[in-house]
Amino acid sequence: MTDSGLDPRVLHALNLDIDATLNYIRTNLPSYLEFEGWVLEQCGGQIPAQAVDEWNDYLCNRIHNDAKRAEIRATVGCGDISSAVVLNHIEDWHLAHQWLSM
């Protein structure tokens, strides 16, 4: 796993070691709920509210870099939308529509 992207960022926000987390996933192949339980266990039974608030704020306000925005806009044919959340939704719906139209 690289140090960029959402996965390492969320692990950092939760104060989880990337290598330990990947080891758990690779060794146990947990279901979503099993992994969620493991994360809660690592966080002492509760994810700190401040970490949740900071993560949600980051996600809601992040903006893709210029290259990523241009790539998505070219794929979906939309104007200059800066919100990563909105762009990701538009791209997902565009790709789902293409797939369903096949």
PyMOL commands that set and color helices and strands:
alter all, ss='L'
color gray80, all
select helices_A, chain A and resi 6-13+18-28+32-42+49-61+66-76+84-100
alter helices_A, ss='H'
color red, helices_A
deselect
rebuild
show_as cartoon
